[in-house]
Every structure is written in C-alpha cells, then in structure tokens.
Amino acid sequence: MQFSGTIYKFGYRGSGGETINWEATLTWRDMFSLISPYLLKPPTDAAVAKIFSKIFYEKSNEYQREGVSTPQVNSEVFHTVRTQLEELGLIDVEYSETIQGGADLFWSLTKDGKEKMKELKSVKK
C-alpha cells in the first residue's frame, strides 16, 4: 500500500521553507505490525492519525529528523486504512464519550486484531 502525506521543511536561518510531499510503501502486514501496539489502549481517531503520520513518514523517501514540522498523513489514505482494518475485523471504531464530556471516534483492537498483533510481534525461535 502506498502511504502519503506532507511535511513542512523550515528554511535556513528564517528564510522561506517549503511543503514537501512524502510517500512510503508498506505491506498491510507491516503496517499493522507497526501500528497495532498503539491501539491496545483505545486512542482517538485524531491520535491514530498522528501515529500513522509519524510511523509512515519515518519509512518514507523524504525522512529527516531535523528542520521539519510534524508530518501529516493524507486523509484519504488514512480513511482507506481505517475502513480496510475494520473490514478485516482487526479493529473496531466507535463513537464514544471522552473524559472531558464530549464525544470522539475511538479505535480499539478486536480479539482477532490482538491475535494478529501477537502473531506479528512475537519473537520466533
């Protein structure tokens, strides 16, 4: 799967910067292996988008640690991943009350999702 997004690269000593498009190619298996541990404690949809952005940017063709803003994953790609993981039965996404009294979408691993994570993350002898 092709993951994409943007990042802002700051200019040298205050000069103008530029927005850079980045891409990362990962298999669904590798992608789920990377993100599933973050879903053990149900995060909000926005928190998952930040996690995706960071993980996928680090695997991208434009990765650099310094002089850049927080990466942003393409929202269409993000929604595709969410829908596919739900369709595969690996996650549930539910609209629930937050501790602040509002409501938000929360991701959680299903029983199958936890089993798949264990399969992918466990050390094989």
C-alpha positions as CSV (number, residue, x, y, z in Angstrom):
1,M,0.0,0.0,0.0
2,Q,1.2,3.5,-0.8
3,F,1.0,5.9,2.1
4,S,1.5,9.6,1.5
5,G,1.4,12.9,3.2
6,T,3.1,16.3,3.6
7,I,5.7,17.9,5.9
8,Y,6.9,21.4,6.1
9,K,10.7,21.8,5.8
10,F,11.8,25.0,7.5
11,G,14.1,27.4,5.7
12,Y,17.7,28.1,6.7
13,R,18.0,30.8,9.3
14,G,14.5,32.1,8.9
15,S,14.3,32.1,5.2
16,G,11.3,30.6,3.5
17,G,10.6,26.9,3.8
18,E,8.7,24.5,1.6
19,T,6.0,21.9,1.8
20,I,7.3,18.5,0.8
21,N,5.2,15.6,-0.3
22,W,6.4,12.2,1.0
23,E,5.5,8.6,0.2
24,A,6.1,5.3,1.9
25,T,5.3,1.8,0.6
26,L,4.5,-0.8,3.2
27,T,2.6,-4.1,3.0
28,W,-0.7,-4.3,5.0
29,R,1.0,-6.8,7.2
30,D,4.0,-4.5,8.0
31,M,1.7,-1.5,8.5
32,F,-0.5,-3.4,11.0
33,S,2.6,-4.7,12.8
34,L,3.8,-1.2,13.3
35,I,0.6,0.4,14.5
36,S,-1.2,-2.3,16.4
37,P,0.7,-1.9,19.7
38,Y,-0.5,1.8,19.8
39,L,-4.2,0.5,19.7
40,L,-4.1,-1.5,22.9
41,K,-5.3,1.5,24.8
42,P,-8.1,2.9,22.6
43,P,-6.8,6.2,21.1
44,T,-9.0,8.8,19.4
45,D,-9.2,9.0,15.6
46,A,-7.0,12.1,15.7
47,A,-4.4,10.4,17.8
48,V,-4.2,7.5,15.4
49,A,-3.8,9.9,12.5
50,K,-0.7,11.4,14.3
51,I,0.7,7.9,15.0
52,F,0.2,6.9,11.3
53,S,1.8,10.2,10.2
54,K,4.9,9.6,12.3
55,I,5.3,6.0,11.5
56,F,4.7,6.3,7.8
57,Y,6.9,9.4,7.5
58,E,9.8,7.6,9.2
59,K,9.5,4.9,6.4
60,S,9.3,7.5,3.6
61,N,11.6,8.6,0.9
62,E,11.8,12.1,2.5
63,Y,12.6,11.1,6.1
64,Q,14.8,13.5,8.0
65,R,14.8,14.2,11.8
66,E,15.6,17.8,12.0
67,G,14.3,21.0,10.4
68,V,10.8,19.7,9.7
69,S,7.3,20.2,11.1
70,T,5.0,17.4,12.3
71,P,4.2,15.1,9.3
72,Q,0.6,14.8,8.1
73,V,-0.8,11.7,6.5
74,N,-3.1,12.1,3.5
75,S,-6.6,12.0,4.9
76,E,-7.9,9.8,2.1
77,V,-5.2,7.3,2.7
78,F,-6.0,7.4,6.5
79,H,-9.7,6.7,5.9
80,T,-8.9,3.9,3.5
81,V,-6.7,2.2,6.1
82,R,-9.3,2.7,8.8
83,T,-12.1,1.2,6.6
84,Q,-9.9,-1.7,5.5
85,L,-8.8,-2.6,9.0
86,E,-12.4,-2.6,10.1
87,E,-13.4,-4.7,7.1
88,L,-10.7,-7.2,8.0
89,G,-12.1,-7.4,11.5
90,L,-8.8,-6.2,13.1
91,I,-10.2,-3.0,14.7
92,D,-13.4,-1.5,15.9
93,V,-14.0,2.2,15.6
94,E,-16.8,3.6,17.9
95,Y,-18.1,7.0,18.7
96,S,-17.9,7.3,22.5
97,E,-17.8,9.9,25.2
98,T,-14.5,11.4,26.2
99,I,-13.4,12.1,29.7
100,Q,-13.9,15.8,29.0
101,G,-17.6,15.2,28.4
102,G,-17.5,15.5,24.6
103,A,-17.5,12.6,22.1
104,D,-15.0,11.3,19.6
105,L,-14.2,8.3,17.5
106,F,-12.0,5.7,19.3
107,W,-10.1,2.8,17.8
108,S,-9.6,-0.5,19.5
109,L,-8.2,-3.9,18.6
110,T,-10.7,-6.7,18.2
111,K,-9.9,-10.1,19.5
112,D,-8.7,-11.1,16.0
113,G,-6.6,-7.9,15.9
114,K,-4.9,-8.7,19.2
115,E,-4.2,-12.2,17.9
116,K,-2.7,-10.9,14.7
117,M,-0.6,-8.4,16.6
118,K,0.8,-11.2,18.8
119,E,1.5,-13.3,15.7
120,L,3.3,-10.4,14.0
121,K,5.2,-9.1,17.1
122,S,6.2,-12.2,18.9
123,V,9.8,-13.4,18.6
124,K,10.1,-16.7,16.8
125,K,12.6,-19.3,17.9
